[in-house]
Amino acid sequence: MDYQDYIWDLGGTLLNNYETSTAAFVETLAGFGIQANHDDVYKALKISTPYAVAQFAPNIPAFLQTYKVNEARELAHPVLFEGAADLLKNIVAQGGRNFLISHRNDQVLEILDKTGISGYFTEVVTSNRGFKRKPNPESMLYLKDKYQIENGLVIGDRSIDTEAGQSAGFATYLFDDMENLKKFIKI
């Protein structure tokens, strides 16, 4: 293992949620009388939820709140990427530590419990903590200081994850799939 500490993003990295989020977003748009192409919504959500809202529902104040309700309903049945749980377990078994930083609220804790991976994390930082959103490195610097992280890798599926990691002084990995990640970190 090349790193001692791993700082994970959840959605799109450990949790295969983009398809679920896209379905909820398209459903919410339809509820407001707006039709949108699935692939266009998917691409926009990969950038960020605020970006997708600005693209498809900029003048609908209730949209985000309604979408979050629909998305939460869909996320009641979370699905991890194949191999995610085993990788987290192997990191811990080899003496490493896992951390998670998410823009989502404490619903993340329920997702981690439902997927059976909550025990693999030393600390989970959600939006309820009040840190600025990535790409601001504030939450990563908090973990770096609190746990004296010297040899850490930030793993996320978007540039905001890697930008935050680099700003905090960590190595970064732009997630594409579990097999490539395992090879990269030599597990």
C-alpha positions as CSV (number, residue, x, y, z in Angstrom):
1,M,0.0,0.0,0.0
2,D,1.5,3.3,-1.1
3,Y,-0.6,5.4,1.3
4,Q,-1.6,5.3,5.0
5,D,-4.7,7.4,4.8
6,Y,-7.5,7.5,2.3
7,I,-10.0,10.4,2.0
8,W,-13.0,9.3,0.0
9,D,-15.8,11.0,-1.8
10,L,-19.1,9.0,-1.6
11,G,-21.3,9.6,-4.6
12,G,-19.8,8.4,-7.8
13,T,-16.8,7.0,-6.0
14,L,-18.0,4.4,-3.5
15,L,-21.7,4.7,-4.1
16,N,-23.0,4.1,-7.6
17,N,-25.6,6.9,-7.3
18,Y,-25.4,8.9,-10.5
19,E,-28.0,6.8,-12.2
20,T,-30.3,7.1,-9.2
21,S,-29.8,10.8,-8.9
22,T,-30.4,11.3,-12.6
23,A,-33.7,9.4,-12.4
24,A,-34.8,11.5,-9.4
25,F,-33.8,14.7,-11.2
26,V,-35.6,13.9,-14.4
27,E,-38.7,12.9,-12.4
28,T,-38.6,16.2,-10.5
29,L,-38.2,18.2,-13.7
30,A,-41.2,16.3,-15.1
31,G,-43.2,17.2,-12.0
32,F,-42.6,20.9,-12.9
33,G,-43.6,20.2,-16.5
34,I,-40.0,20.2,-17.9
35,Q,-38.7,17.4,-20.2
36,A,-35.0,16.8,-20.2
37,N,-32.7,14.3,-21.8
38,H,-31.4,11.6,-19.4
39,D,-27.8,11.8,-20.7
40,D,-27.7,15.6,-20.5
41,V,-28.9,15.5,-16.9
42,Y,-26.4,12.8,-16.0
43,K,-23.5,14.9,-17.4
44,A,-24.7,18.0,-15.6
45,L,-25.0,16.1,-12.3
46,K,-21.4,14.8,-12.7
47,I,-20.3,18.5,-12.6
48,S,-22.4,19.3,-9.6
49,T,-26.0,19.4,-8.4
50,P,-26.0,23.3,-8.3
51,Y,-24.8,23.3,-11.9
52,A,-27.5,20.9,-13.0
53,V,-30.2,23.0,-11.3
54,A,-28.8,26.1,-13.0
55,Q,-29.0,24.4,-16.4
56,F,-32.4,22.8,-16.1
57,A,-34.5,24.7,-13.4
58,P,-32.9,28.0,-12.7
59,N,-36.1,29.9,-12.1
60,I,-37.9,27.3,-9.9
61,P,-37.2,28.1,-6.3
62,A,-38.8,24.9,-5.0
63,F,-36.9,22.6,-7.4
64,L,-33.9,21.8,-5.3
65,Q,-35.9,21.0,-2.2
66,T,-38.3,18.7,-4.2
67,Y,-35.4,17.0,-6.0
68,K,-33.6,16.3,-2.7
69,V,-36.8,14.6,-1.3
70,N,-37.1,12.5,-4.5
71,E,-33.4,11.7,-4.4
72,A,-33.5,10.7,-0.7
73,R,-36.4,8.3,-1.5
74,E,-34.3,6.7,-4.3
75,L,-31.2,6.6,-2.0
76,A,-33.1,4.5,0.5
77,H,-31.7,1.6,-1.4
78,P,-28.0,2.5,-1.9
79,V,-25.8,0.5,-4.1
80,L,-22.0,0.4,-3.8
81,F,-19.7,-0.1,-6.8
82,E,-18.6,-3.7,-6.9
83,G,-15.4,-4.2,-4.9
84,A,-15.8,-1.0,-2.8
85,A,-16.5,-2.7,0.5
86,D,-13.7,-5.2,0.1
87,L,-11.2,-2.4,-0.8
88,L,-12.2,-0.4,2.3
89,K,-11.9,-3.6,4.4
90,N,-8.4,-4.4,3.0
91,I,-7.2,-0.9,3.7
92,V,-8.1,-1.2,7.3
93,A,-6.8,-4.7,7.6
94,Q,-3.4,-3.5,6.3
95,G,-3.3,-0.7,9.0
96,G,-4.6,2.1,6.8
97,R,-7.4,4.6,7.7
98,N,-10.4,5.6,5.6
99,F,-12.1,9.0,5.9
100,L,-15.1,10.3,4.0
101,I,-16.1,13.8,3.0
102,S,-19.5,14.4,1.5
103,H,-21.5,17.4,0.5
104,R,-24.6,15.5,1.6
105,N,-26.1,15.9,5.1
106,D,-26.1,13.3,7.8
107,Q,-28.2,11.0,5.5
108,V,-24.7,9.8,4.5
109,L,-24.5,8.0,7.8
110,E,-27.6,6.0,7.0
111,I,-26.3,5.2,3.6
112,L,-23.0,3.9,5.1
113,D,-25.0,1.8,7.6
114,K,-27.3,0.3,4.9
115,T,-24.3,-0.6,2.7
116,G,-22.4,-2.2,5.7
117,I,-19.3,0.0,5.3
118,S,-19.7,2.5,8.2
119,G,-17.2,0.6,10.4
120,Y,-14.4,1.1,7.9
121,F,-14.2,4.9,8.4
122,T,-12.2,6.7,11.1
123,E,-14.3,9.8,10.6
124,V,-17.1,10.9,8.3
125,V,-17.5,14.6,7.5
126,T,-20.9,15.7,6.1
127,S,-22.4,19.1,5.2
128,N,-23.9,19.2,8.7
129,R,-20.4,20.1,10.0
130,G,-20.5,23.5,8.2
131,F,-17.3,23.3,6.2
132,K,-17.2,25.0,2.9
133,R,-17.9,22.8,-0.1
134,K,-15.2,21.2,-2.2
135,P,-13.1,22.4,-4.1
136,N,-12.4,24.4,-0.9
137,P,-10.0,22.2,1.1
138,E,-11.3,23.3,4.5
139,S,-12.7,19.8,5.4
140,M,-9.6,18.0,4.2
141,L,-7.3,20.4,6.2
142,Y,-9.5,19.7,9.2
143,L,-8.8,15.9,8.9
144,K,-5.1,16.5,8.1
145,D,-4.6,18.5,11.3
146,K,-6.8,16.4,13.5
147,Y,-5.3,13.0,12.5
148,Q,-1.8,14.2,11.5
149,I,-2.2,12.8,8.0
150,E,1.2,12.9,6.3
151,N,0.7,10.2,3.6
152,G,-2.8,10.6,2.3
153,L,-4.6,10.0,-1.0
154,V,-7.9,11.8,-1.9
155,I,-10.2,9.7,-4.1
156,G,-13.1,11.3,-5.9
157,D,-14.9,11.2,-9.2
158,R,-14.9,14.9,-10.0
159,S,-12.3,17.6,-10.4
160,I,-13.6,19.4,-7.3
161,D,-12.4,16.4,-5.3
162,T,-8.9,16.4,-6.7
163,E,-8.6,20.2,-6.6
164,A,-9.5,20.1,-2.9
165,G,-7.0,17.3,-2.2
166,Q,-4.2,19.0,-4.0
167,S,-4.9,22.3,-2.2
168,A,-4.7,20.4,1.1
169,G,-1.4,18.9,0.1
170,F,-2.5,15.4,-0.6
171,A,-2.0,13.1,-3.6
172,T,-5.2,12.6,-5.6
173,Y,-6.9,10.0,-7.7
174,L,-9.7,10.7,-10.1
175,F,-11.9,7.7,-9.7
176,D,-12.9,5.7,-12.8
177,D,-13.4,2.1,-11.5
178,M,-12.4,-0.1,-8.6
179,E,-10.0,-2.3,-10.4
180,N,-7.9,0.6,-11.7
181,L,-7.9,2.1,-8.2
182,K,-6.7,-1.2,-6.6
183,K,-3.8,-1.3,-9.0
184,F,-3.0,2.3,-8.4
185,I,-2.8,2.0,-4.6
186,K,-1.3,-1.5,-4.9
187,I,-3.8,-3.5,-2.9
